[in-house]
């Protein structure tokens, strides 16, 4: 499907805002950990404050997103108690983590936090249409759901290290993680049914 054809598709609605959980307190962390530990697969992504100068190094990630089928947990990379829960989930060999274009995410998690994600599946490579062309989230949403995923450049390059994230940032980050999980489930169902 061409980018022009994708533009004509209905918009992907995204996860309801009430189902986005910004994890800040210890009780938030405990609740998130319980929900994520019970999942067989989680959608996974990170966001980092953009770099604008040649040679400048990113000090991200600044936000880690993990999605179940019904909720998305957003972890600002601030507090050690949150990071321990995230590390336990990301390094778990029992829970599959799926996302698009995860190699930078994995490298940054290791460099900044010492987290080495295990049992991770990069959907960009799995759903590759040719040897040299990975499939991104927008193309996958168009292919598997017949919808267009809005990916605002302004939001993607916003300050993810800000102390308070905007509603637009929270929605963008949550959708990135959850759409990976939903696309994976759809792809798997089609594969099992031989479609």
C-alpha positions in Angstrom: 0.0 0.0 0.0 1.4 3.4 -1.0 1.6 6.4 1.4 -1.0 8.1 -0.6 -3.4 5.1 -0.2 -2.7 5.0 3.5 -3.7 8.7 3.8 -7.2 7.8 2.6 -7.8 5.2 5.3 -9.9 5.9 8.4 -7.8 7.0 11.4 -6.7 4.4 14.0 -8.6 5.3 17.2 -5.8 4.5 19.6 -6.1 3.2 23.1 -8.7 5.1 25.3 -6.9 7.7 27.3 -8.5 6.3 30.5 -6.5 3.1 29.9 -3.1 4.8 29.9 -1.3 4.5 33.2 1.5 6.9 34.0 3.5 5.0 36.6 4.8 7.3 39.3 4.2 5.8 42.8 5.2 2.5 44.4 1.6 1.4 44.4 1.3 2.3 40.6 4.5 0.3 40.1 3.2 -2.7 42.0 -0.1 -2.7 40.1 1.7 -2.4 36.8 4.1 -5.2 37.6 1.2 -7.5 38.5 -0.6 -6.8 35.3 2.5 -7.1 33.1 3.6 -10.3 34.9 0.3 -12.0 34.1 0.7 -11.2 30.3 2.0 -13.7 27.7 3.0 -10.9 25.4 3.6 -7.2 25.9 3.8 -4.3 23.4 7.1 -2.5 24.0 8.7 0.8 23.0 10.8 3.6 24.5 11.0 7.3 23.8 14.1 9.5 24.1 14.6 13.2 24.0 15.7 14.0 20.4 19.2 15.1 19.5 19.6 18.0 17.1 23.4 18.3 16.6 25.9 16.1 14.8 28.0 14.1 17.2 25.5 14.7 20.1 24.7 11.5 22.0 21.2 10.6 23.3 21.0 10.2 27.0 17.7 8.3 26.6 15.5 6.4 27.1 13.4 8.9 29.0 10.1 6.9 28.8 9.5 3.2 28.7 6.2 1.9 27.4 4.8 -1.6 28.1 1.3 -2.5 26.9 -1.1 -5.3 27.7 -4.2 -5.9 25.6 -6.2 -3.4 27.7 -3.8 -1.0 29.3 -0.5 0.7 28.6 2.0 1.5 31.4 4.3 4.4 30.9 7.4 4.6 33.0 9.3 7.9 33.1 13.0 6.9 33.7 13.3 8.5 37.0 12.9 6.3 40.0 14.9 3.1 40.8 11.8 1.3 42.2 10.1 1.6 38.9 13.2 0.5 37.0 13.5 -2.7 39.0 10.0 -3.7 38.0 10.6 -2.8 34.3 13.9 -4.7 34.4 12.2 -7.8 35.8 9.6 -7.7 33.0 12.0 -6.8 30.2 14.6 -9.5 31.2 11.9 -12.2 31.7 12.3 -15.1 29.3 8.6 -16.1 29.9 7.0 -12.9 28.6 7.4 -12.1 24.9 8.0 -8.4 24.2 7.0 -7.1 20.7 7.7 -3.8 19.1 8.8 -2.0 15.9 12.5 -1.0 15.3 13.8 -2.1 18.8 17.5 -2.3 18.2 18.2 1.3 19.4 15.7 0.9 22.3 17.6 -2.2 23.5 21.0 -0.6 23.2 19.9 2.5 25.1 18.3 0.5 27.8 21.5 -1.5 28.3 23.8 1.6 28.2 21.7 3.7 30.5 20.1 1.3 32.9 22.0 -2.0 32.5 18.8 -3.7 31.3 19.3 -6.5 28.8 15.9 -7.3 27.3 15.2 -11.0 26.7 12.6 -12.7 24.5 12.1 -9.7 22.3 10.6 -9.8 18.8 11.2 -6.9 16.4 8.1 -6.8 14.2 9.9 -4.6 11.7 12.0 -7.5 10.7 9.4 -10.2 11.2 7.0 -8.5 8.9 9.7 -7.4 6.4 8.3 -7.1 2.9 11.7 -7.5 1.2 15.3 -8.1 2.3 16.0 -4.4 2.5 12.7 -3.0 3.6 11.5 -3.3 7.2 7.8 -2.8 7.9 7.0 0.1 10.3 4.0 0.6 12.6 2.2 2.8 10.1 2.4 0.3 7.2 1.5 -2.6 9.6 -1.6 -0.8 10.9 -2.7 -0.1 7.3 -2.1 -3.7 6.2 -3.6 -5.5 9.2 -6.4 -3.1 10.3 -7.1 -1.0 7.2 -6.5 2.2 9.2 -3.9 5.0 9.3 -1.8 5.4 12.4 -1.2 9.1 13.0 2.5 9.7 13.8 3.1 13.4 14.4 6.7 14.4 13.8 6.1 17.3 16.3 5.2 14.9 19.0 7.8 12.2 18.2 10.6 14.9 18.4 9.2 16.5 21.5 11.0 16.6 24.9 10.5 13.2 26.4 12.6 14.1 29.4 10.2 16.8 30.5 9.0 16.5 34.1 5.4 16.7 33.0 4.4 15.0 29.6 1.5 16.4 27.7 -1.7 14.4 26.9 -0.6 14.3 23.3 2.8 12.8 24.3 1.1 10.2 26.6 -1.3 9.1 23.8 1.4 8.9 21.2 3.7 6.8 23.5 0.8 4.5 24.6 -0.4 3.9 21.0 3.2 3.1 19.8 3.4 0.3 22.4 -0.1 -1.1 22.2 -0.3 -1.0 18.4 2.7 -3.4 18.3 0.9 -5.9 20.5 -2.4 -5.7 18.5 -0.6 -6.0 15.2 1.4 -9.0 16.5 -1.8 -10.7 17.7 -3.5 -10.1 14.3 -0.5 -11.4 12.4 -0.3 -14.5 14.6 -4.0 -15.2 14.2 -3.7 -15.0 10.4 -0.7 -17.2 10.5 -2.4 -19.9 12.6 -5.4 -19.8 10.3 -3.2 -20.1 7.3 -4.2 -16.7 5.8 
